[in-house]
Each structure stands twice: as C-alpha cells, then as structure tokens.
Amino acid sequence: MMMRLILFCLACLVFPATSFADDAQTVNRLIQLVDYVGVDYRQAVEEGQVVSAEEYAEMVEFAATIERFVARLEPSPDALSLKQQAVRLRDLIEKKAPAEQIALLTGAMRAAIIGSYDLAVTPGRVPDLARGAALYQENCASCHGRRGDGAGPLAVGLDPAPTDFRDPSRYAERSLYGLFNTITYGIEGTAMGDFSSLSQADRWSLAAYVGQLATAGDAAARGQELWQQLKRSGVPVTVHNFTTLTPNEAAAAWDGGADLVAYLRRTPEVLFATQDSPLVFAQERLRESWEAYRDGQAKRAYDLALTAYLEGFELAEAQLSALDSTLMKQVEAAMAHYRSSLRKQAPAAEIEDHYETLWRLLQTARERLEETDGLSPVAAFTAGFVILLREGLEALLVVIALSAFLLKTGRRDAMPYLHMGWISALVLGALTWFVSDHVVQISGATREVTEGVAALSASVMLLFVGYWLHNKTSAAGWQRFIRDSVKKALNGRTLWGLAGLSFISVYREVFETILFYQALWAQAGAGGTQSSANSIMAGFAVALVLLLVVAWLVMKYSVRLPLRQFFGATGALLLLLSFIFAGKGIAALQEAGKIPETLAQIPAIEWLGIFPTWEGLGLQAAILALALLVYVKNLNGGFWKSHT
C-alpha cells in the first residue's frame, strides 16, 4: 500500500516536469520556425515568382511543420486563432504571396504564441557583446565569415548558403529571441547545428552580437535621441520589446522605432540598467495587465498579473523581506487581492483601485531597495541566510524525524534507504540548477506547479506516516507490539516508501532554494559588488551550520525519549509538517493560477503554511480534524486497546 502511494505521488511530481520540457521545446521550436519563414521567405519568392526552388521547397515544408506543431500545443485562448493562422500561412506560401504579407503574419503568430504560453523570452542579465564576439569567432566565423557576411572559408558548397547577418532586409525581419532560438536548436536540413551546449547567458550574448551586425551608426545615433525622448516622456521600452520585436515591428510601434532598435542592440546596457530589477518587470506587467482588463481582455489581464508576481516580485521577495518584511507582506497581499478581483471580473473601478494601490506599494519597494545602492552586503547576507534557513528547516525536520525513528527502533540497516532519498534529491537539485541555467528557463508558473505538486504529495505521505506512528502510542501492550511488528512493518516496499518521502520532502525545498539563489546571485552580479556576492555565500554558510546544529540537537534529545513518548512526538511532528506542506502546496498552485483562490480575511502565517485563502484553510482544517480524531481515539484507548 505504502509503495503504491509513493509511486503515485512520484508520478504526479515527474509528469508535470516532463510535460513542461516537451511543451516548452514544442513552443520554442514553433517560434523558431515561424521566425525563420518570416525572414527567409523573401529569398524564395519575388513578385509572385519562385527565385530559388530549394528555398521555396523549404518554405513549403516548414509551413507544414508549423501546422503540425500548432496542432500539438496545449489549449489556450489563442489556440484556434493560431491554427487558422498556420493554415493561412501555408496557403499564402502556396500562392507565392508577397514577402511583406508573410512577415506580417509570422510576426502576429510570434506575438500570439508568446502571449498565450508561459515563455521566458528575455535574458536574466544584460548580454555581453564582447563575449558574444568571441563566441562568434570561435563557433560561427568559419561559415558565416569573420565579418558576418556569410563568406566564411567553409561556406563554399553549403546549400542553403550561410546567412549574411549584414543583409539589411533580413536584419529588419529578425528578432533577438528568434536568433536565440536558432542558436539553441539549430535548423534541421542545413549545416546550422544547435549550440545548446553553450550556457543560456552565452547564447543570449551571441544572439545579441549577431543581431547588431547590420546596424548603422547614423541610425543608432538617431535612436539614442529617441531613447532619451521616450525616457523623459515616460513611454515604456522594456527588455521584452528589445528581444521580441523585429526592427520593422518596432518601426510600427514607435516613430523611429527601427533607429531605436539599432541603438539598443549596440548598447543594450542602457536598457538593462533600468530593467534589471524584478520589481521594474513586475510593474511593467502590472501596467499591461490593467490596460488589458480595461480593454476587455480579462483572461490576458489575469495571466499578466500572474507573470508580474511569478517572474517579477517573487524574485525580489527574499531581498525585500530582509530589508522590510512588513512591506514585503503588504505587496504580496495586494497582489493576491488584485488577482482575485481579476478572476472574479470585478468592476473596472474596483480593479483600478487595486492596481493603483499595488503600483504604489511596488514603487515603495523599489525605492527601499534602491536606498541600499543595489544589493548591499548586509542585505545579501540576510537574504542568503533566510533563504536556506527557511527552505531547509522543513526538509531537515522530515529527514531527522525519520532517522530518529529508524535509530530508536534499531533499524540502522534501513538508514541507507533514507539517505538514498535525500541524496538523490540533492543530485537532482544540482541537475535542476544546470538545466535552468544552461538548457531551458524554468518559468515561474512551472516552478510553482512543481513545488505545489511536491508539497501536496509530501503532505499525503507525511499524514499517512504520522497517523501510523501516533496510532501506536496508546495501545495496550504497545511496546511489545512495536518491537514485534516494526521489522515486519519495515519491509522492502515500506523502506522504498521512506526513501520516496525523504526524496520528495527534500527535493521540493532544494528546487525552490536553487531558483531563489539564482535570482539573488543575478541581482548581486547586476547591481551589487563582489562583497555582496561574498555576503550571500556567508549567509548560506551560517544558515547551513545552524541547520546542522538543529539536526544534532533534535537527534540527540528525541532518541532519549521513552519509546511511547518518542512515537507520539514524532507522529505529532509529521502531522504538523503535513499541515504545513498542504497549505504551501495549495498556495503554490494558486500562485501558478492552476486552482481557484478565494481570499479570507486573516493574516498569513507562512512558517505554519497558513495563507489567507479558503481552499488552503479547508484542506488544513481537514488535516487538523483528522489529527484531533487520532488524538481523541488514542486518549480513549480506541482500536488498539480492544485488540491487544
């Protein structure tokens, strides 16, 4: 029974992660193909005539592939529209439509895909053009030429020929995100292989370098003037615009937009200097959310509000908490109220009130962080300390409770199973760090879903084990029962169950800890100093030592308890952790927008997993009722008294 439960919970944990990887690759490959067709179609058709049979055949093939990819996408509000656009794209190519018409359609498709699916389409930090230049000479110049004109020594005989990155017409139709995807996945049927082995930061730097090769100095100079005008007038230009818009699309968005792109591609640091803060990102998405709701797009408004929290505010949460925990909780609560109002489709006036309140709180939070001149050493130490202590304590309590149980019952032979679970969690955590840094960007929604499923799975398992342990404390002849049955109870399936519980409890915390430290490290690298980075590591080290001390104290004093009191205390601890994990699991899935969120007028007590939503409180009330029932039954003798 126990093993089946563990396998089911593990399947629930693994399936979303597997689905995410498949879906993310499908969507990213789809965008890559859409961009490729939009840029290269003009090489196949001119004025209704095929000028390159090979290029045209490729366009027809890719149009069919785009249709297949669109059919495989998860349902979304724009899914039907995308299918219609994919069919229209194929028809236009078959009719040899003008290149401008193809570019307009593929641009609309790209925007719809990015808007409908949870994609991370921006780099975590400013692309390094010098690093991109070095990577280009090392990996690309042999085919594309040292100057990027497609005339490298290995270009002779290649079909299709390597891209000329200095071609103005192709440059005007190419987004940096499209270049990033091409570098990541390569192009099937061509000599362009994938460079997924490069780190994510390197791929963005390479894309940024290639993307500015066709820019002109005079255009960049005009773009600098426009950039200053837009800053003075408060017109937002975001990193999202920078990576997803082609020069032609920017020209349609702003008068002189193509010049602005030329300037920003040559000097991306000026944009990132104002966009590094996750709170800036949160404010931008929040503004877009309110505008979408005002325009009658309630679903898009809610999705943008989720993005503002998951990809923006949450990444600055630890740093802000270290400086002003009260303000952090106010922002978090205001975001929850704003999302709840959007979900209920409240009147526009009510939504606007929530929006303005939240905007002011985010602005205050930005000012508080800016007062520290980036990530100060004190804030870095505090954040580094709090993250590990907060996330590690819960997992540690599960592992040491199970360890103490095995030692107390004389089952040292079972310890390797327990150690296998938490060590596997650490190994998978390291793999998660590598994947999120080098292979795919783990989105906020995916992070919350993984955390939520893991927390609920662990809650179910802890509830089962805690109930089993606590049930043994009141039996007549309980000590003899435990000693006689513990070896039978801890059979092979149960031992693997303990390994699974150890794994899930630890991996959930490791997963969240890694992603928080990545965000914290990026902030230290962007706006801090070397002392800030050192302070993060110092905070981590102090928290680690404190966790080890806690583990030693709990192990030392728990195993000294008489057996009956030990089982009661351990069972109560595991039931408490089940209560906490249940609340956090529901909260994570609500933050990801996967289950409804009905707010309750109570304060949050995060260390107990209590959040102000009726869904989470209802599940925790059920767990509390079950624990109380077990306690009352044991107090009165109950089942075990009548059977011993």
N, C-alpha and C positions, 0 to 999 in steps of 0.2 A: 504493500500500500504506500509506504513512505517513498520507495523508489519511483513508483509511478507518478506520485505527486511532484517529486523533484524533476523528473524528466519532462513533465508537462510545463512546469514553471520555467525550466531552461529553454524549452521550445518557444515559449512566449517571449522570452528575452532575446533569443537569437533571431527569430523570424523578422521582427521589425528592422533589426540591423541589416540582415541580408536583403530584405526588400528595399531598404533605403539605398544600399550600394547599387543594386540593379537599377532602381528608378533614377537615381542621380546620374548614372552613366548614360542611360537612355536619353534623358533630357539634355544632358550636356552634348552628347553626340548629335542629337537632333539640332540643337542650336548651331553646332559647328557646321553641319551640312547646309542648313538654311543660309548661314553667312557665306559659305563657300559658293553656293549657287548665286547669291545676290552679287557677289564680287566678280566671279569668273564667267558669268553668262555672256557678258559683252565680248569675251574672247571667242565665243562660239557663233554668235549671230550679230549681223549688222544690217539694218534697214530691211529686215524680214528675210534675209538670206543667210544660209549657213556658210560661215567663212572657215570653219575648222570642223571637219566631220568627227574627229576624235573628241574634241571638246564638247560638241553637241551631243554625241552619244553618252558622254559622261554626265551631262546635264539631265538627260532623259533618265538615266539610271539613278542618279541621286534624287530626282523628283519622286520616283517610285519608292525609293528607300525612305524618304521623308514621310510619305503616306503610311508606310508600314510602322515607322516609329511613332507617328501621331496616334495610330490605332492602338498602340501598346501603352499609351500614357494612362496614368490614373485619372479617374473622373475629376473634372474641375468645371467651374462656371464657364470657362472658355473652350472646353474640350470640343464641343460641337462646332464652334466657330473655327477652331484650328483645323478640324477635319475638312471643313468646307474650303478653307484657305489652301490646304495641301492639294485638294482636288483642283482648285483654280490654278495653282502654281503649275501643276502638271499640264493642264490644258493650255496655259499661256506659253509654256515651253514648246509644246507640240505645234502651236500656231505660230511659233517664232516671233513672239511679241517683242516690242522694244525693250532694251535693257533697262531703261528708266522705270518701266512698269514692273519688271521683275524685281528691281531693287526696292521699290516702294512696298511691294507685297511682302518680300522677305523681311524687310525692316519691321513691318507691322506684326509679322509672325514672331520675330525675335522678342519684340516688346510684350506680346501676349504670353509667350512661354515664360519669360522672366517674371511677369506679373502674376501668373497663375500658380507657379510651382515654387517651392521653398528653396531657392537657389542662392548661394553666396557668390556674388558676381564682382566683388571688389577685393583687392589685396588687403592683407592685415596691416601693412605699413607702406610707406612711400617706396615705389620701385626705384632701384638703384641703377641709373643709366650707365654708369661706369662698369658696374658688374655685368649689366646686360651686354655692353660692347665686348667685354672679354669673353663672355659665353658665346656670343655670335661668332667671333673669330675662331673660337675653338671648335664649335659644333656646326656652323652654318655656312661659313665663308667658302668652303670648298665647292659647294654647289651654287649658292646664291651670290658669290662674289664678295670680295673684301669690302666693296662699297655698297653692296646690297642691290646691284643692278641685274642680278640673275646670270652673270657671266663668269661663274667660278670655273676652275680647271676641270671639275668633274661634271659640268653641265652639258658637255658635248654628248649628243645622242640620247639624252634623257627625254622621255615622252610621257607626260607633258613636261615642257621645259620648266626649270625652277622659276619661282615668282620673282618678278622685278619689283622690289619694295620701293623703288623710286618712281614708279609709274603713278602720276597724279590721279588718273581716273580710278585706278584700283585702290589707291590710298583713300580717296573720298568715300568709298563704299565699305571701308573696313573698320570695325570696332576693335578696341584693345581686348575686350573679352573674347571676341572671335579669334584673334591671334593667340590668346592664351589657350583656348580650347584646341586649336590646331597644333600648337606646340605640345600640349598634353597628350592628345590622341593620335596625331599624325593624320594622314589622308590615305585611305585604302586605294590600292591600284596605282599608287605613284611612288616615287622614290622618297617622299616625305614620310619618315618614320616618326614614331612617338618619342617624346622626351620626358615621359612620366617619371623617369629615374631622377630627374632634377627636382630639387625641393620646390615647394609651392612658391616661395619667395623668389627663387631664381627664375622660375617660369614667368612670373609677372615682370621681373626685371628685363628678361629677354623680350617679352611681348612689348613692353614699353619702349625699348630701344629700337626694335624693328618698326614700331608704329610711328616713330618720329623721323624716319629716314627721308620721307618725301616732303617734310615740312619746309617752308621757305622762310628766310629770315625776315623779309618785309611783312609777310603775313603774321609771323609771331610778334613783331613789333606792334602791329595794329591790334593784335589780340591782347597784348599787355594793357593797352589803353582801355579796351573794352572790359577787361577783368577788373581794373580799378573802378570803372564806372559802375559795374554791377555790384561790386562790394559796397560802394558808397550809397547806392540806391537800395541796398538790402535784397536784391534779387538773388535767390539761392542758386549756386552752381555746386553740385555735390560730386563726391567720388563716384557715385552710381552713374551720374551723367558722363563723367570722364571715361569710364570703362565700357559703357554700353551703347553710347551714341557714336555713329559714324560722323565724319565731318559734314557730309551732306545733311544728315538729320539735325546736327547742331545748327547748321545754317537755317533750317526751317524753324528751329526753336527760338533763336535769337538773331537779330540783325547783326551780321558779322560773326555768326557762330562758328564758321569754318576757321576764321582767324583765331578765335578764342581757343579752339581745339589745338591749333598749331602751337600757340603759346604754352598751353598746359602740357602738351606732350613733350615739349622741350624743357619745361621747368615744372614737373609735377609736384615738387616740394612745396610750391606756394599754395597749392590746393590742399595738400595733406597737412600743412601747418595749421589750417583752420578746421580740418575734418578728423584729426587723429582721435579726438575724444569720443568715446562711445556715447556720451551724453549729447554731443552735437548730432550724431547719427540718430539717436532717439528722437530729438526734437524735429529733425527733418522728416522722419517717417510719421511722427505725430501730426505735423502740419499737413502732410499729404493725406493722412487718414481723415482729418477733419474736412479737408477740401473734397475728398471722395464722398463722404457722407452728405455733405451739403449739396453735392451734385446727384444724389440719389443712388450712389453705389455703396450700399450698406455692407455687402459681403467684402468688397475690397477694403473698405474702411476698417473693418474688424481685422482682416489679415495684416494690414499695415500697422495697426495698433499692437498686434502680437509681435510683429517684427521689431517694432520700436522697443519692446521690452526684452525679447529674447536675444536680439543681435546688438542691442544698444545698452540700455540701462543695466541689465544683468551683468554685463562685463565690467562695469564700474562699481558694482554693488559692494564688493569687499573693500575697495579703496575708500568709498564714501562712508561705509559703516565704520571704518577705522577713524575717520575724521568727525563724523556726526551721525551717530546711529539713529537718532530721532528723525532727522531729515530723511535718511535712507528709508525708514519705515513709512514716513509720510508719502514719499514718492511712490513706493510700492503699492500702498493702499489706494492712492489716487489713480494709478494705472489700472488697478483691478476695478475700481468704480467706473472708469472710462470704458473699459472693455465690456463690463456688464451692461452699461447703458447702450452700447452699440449692438450687443447681442439682442437686447430687448427692442431695438429700433425705437428708442425713446424720441420725444420731440426734439427738433433741431436746437431749440433754445436750451434744453437741458444738456444736450451733448456739448454745446458750445461752452456752457458754464464749466463742465468737467474738463474740457480741453484747455480753457484759459487757466484754470487752477493748476492743472498738471504742467502746463508750459511754464508757469511762474516757478513752480517747485523745481523743475529741471534746470531752469536758469539759475536759481539759487544754488542748486547742487553744483553746477558748472563753476560758479563764482567761488564756492567753497574750495573746490579742487584747484582752481587757478590761483587761489591765495597761497597755496603751498609751492608754487612755481614748478608745476609738474608733479611727479611722484617723488615726494621728499623721502629722505632716508627713514624718518620716523614713521611716516605713513606706509612706506614699503615694508618695514619690519613688522608693523602691526598687522597689515593685510596678509603678509606671508605667514605670520604666526596664526592668525584667526582661521584662515582657510584650512590649513592642515588640522588644527585642533578641532574645529567644528566638524569637518567631514570625517576625520579619523576616529573620533571618540566612539561613534555609534558602531562602526565596524569592529573596533577593538573590543567593545563590550561583548559583542556576539561571540567573537573568537575565544576570548578568555573565559567566558561562561561555559562554552562547550569544552574547552581544555580542562577547566577545573572539574567539570563533571566526569570526564574520562579518567583524570588522575584520582579523583575521590573514589571512584568505583573500581579502581585497579585495572583499568583497561588501557594501559600505556601502549599496548600493541595496536590500538586504534588511532593513536596520535598521527601516524603518517597520513591517514586519510584526511584528517582535519588540516594538516599542514599543506597537503596537496591542493586543497581548495583555495586557501588564501594566497599561496604562492602562485597558483595558476592565475588568480585574479590580478596579481601584480604584473605577471608576464603579459597578460592580455592588455593590462593598462598601458604598459610600455608600447605594445603594438598599436594601441589606440592613439597614443601620442604621435607615433611615427606616421600613421595613416592620416591623422588630422593635420599634420604639418607638411607632409610630402605628397600625399596621394589625393585626398578629397578634403574639402572643407566641410566639417560636421556642422550642420546648421543648428540654430537654437532650438527649433521645433524637434528635430531628431534627437538632440541632446535630452530634452525634457521627456520625450516619449520613452527613450531608453531608461532614463532614471526612474520614470514613473512605473514602467512595467517591472523593472528590477525591484523597486521598493515594495510594490504590491506582492510580487512573488515571494520576497523575503518575509513579508508580513504574514502571509498564509503559512509558511513553513515555521516561522517562529511561534505563531499561535498554536500550531499542532504540537511542537516540541514542548513549549511552555505548559500547555494543558496536560500533556503526558507526565511531565515532571511534577507539576503541582498536585496532580491526582494521586501521587504515591505517598503524600505526606501524612494522610490521616487513616491509612488502612490499619486494621488490627493485624498485628504481626507484620507491619510494613517493612521493617528492617530485613526480616528473613525473606520477604517477597522480593525486595530489591536485589539482595545478594544472590538469591537463587535465579532470578529472571534476567538480570542485567546482561549476562553472557548470551542468553537466548535472544533478548531484545536487540542487542547489538550484533545482528547477523550481517552478512555481506551487503544486502540491499540497504540496510539502515546505515552502515558505515559510508556507503556511497552517498546516501542522503545527507549525512553530516558534511561530507566533502562539498556537496552541492550547496548546502546552506552557507557554509563558510565562503564559498566562491561568490555567490550572488550578493551576500551582505558586504563583502569587501569590494567587489568589482563596481558596485553602484557608487560607492564613495570614491574609489580610485578614478573612475570615469569623470565624475564631476570635478574632483580635485585637479586633475590634469588640465581640463579645459579652462578652469579658473586661473591656474598658474600661467597658462599660455597667454591669456588676456592680460594678466598682471605684468608678465615679462615684456609683452609688446608695449605696454604703457611706459615701463621703465626705459625701454630702448628708444621710444619715440620722444618722450619729454623729460626723462629723468637723467641721472648720471650713473657712473659706474658705482658710486657709493649706494645709490638706490638699488641697483641690482644685487650688490653685496648684502644689503639690508634684507632683501627678500629671502636670500639664502640663509641669513642669520635667523630670521623669523621662523623659517622652515625647520632649521636645526633645533631651535629651542622648543618648538612645538613637538618635534619628534622625541626629544629627551623627556618632555613632560608626559607624553603618551606612554613611553616605556616605564616611567615611574608609576603611573596609574596602573598599568598592567601588572607590575610587580606587586603593588600593594593589594590589588584585588585578588590576585592569585594566592598571595601569602595568607591573607586573613579569611578568604572564603573557604579554602580547603581545611582550615582549622575548625570550622563549624561542625557540630554534630550532624550526622548524616541526614536526619529528618529536617533540621533547620536549613541545612545546605540545599536540599532539594526544593524546599519551599522558597528560599531566597532566589535560587537560580530560576525556578519556574516563574516567579513574580517578575524578575528582571527581563526574561524573554517575552513575557506577555506585555510588559511595558514597551519594549523595543518593537513588538508587533504593532502596538498602538501608535507609536511614533512613525514607523515606516508607512503605515496605512495612510496617515494624514499627509505625509510628504509625497507619497505616490499619487494620491488624488490631486494634490496641489500641482505636481509636475505635469500631469496630463491636462489639467485645466489651463495651465500656463501655455501649453502647446496647442490649446484650442480643440482638444480631442473629446472632452466631455463638458457638459454644461457647468456653469459657475454661478450659483445663486448666493449672493453675499448675505452674511449675517452680521449684525451689529455687535460684534465682540472684538476685543483686541487679539492680535495674533501672539501666540507663544511658540516661536519657531523651534526652540530646543525640545519642546514636547510634541512637535509635529502638529500643533493646533493652529489652523488657519481659518479665517472668518468666511467659510463657505459651508452651506448646509449639507452638501454632498460629502465632504470630508468629515464633518462633525457627525453625520449619520452613521458612516462606516465605523468611526471610532467609538460611537455610543454602543454599537452592536458588539464590538470587541470588549468594551468595558462591562457590558451586561453579561457576556459570556464569562469573563474573568470573575465577576461577582458571584455568578452562579456556581462556578467551580469552588470558590472560597466557601460559600454557604454550605455546599454539599459536603465538602471536606470537614467543615466545622461540626456538622451533624453526623459524621460517620459515613453516610451515603452508601454508595455502591460497594466500595471496598470493605466496609465494616460488615456488610451482610454476606460477603463471600470469602471471608478468611476466618 
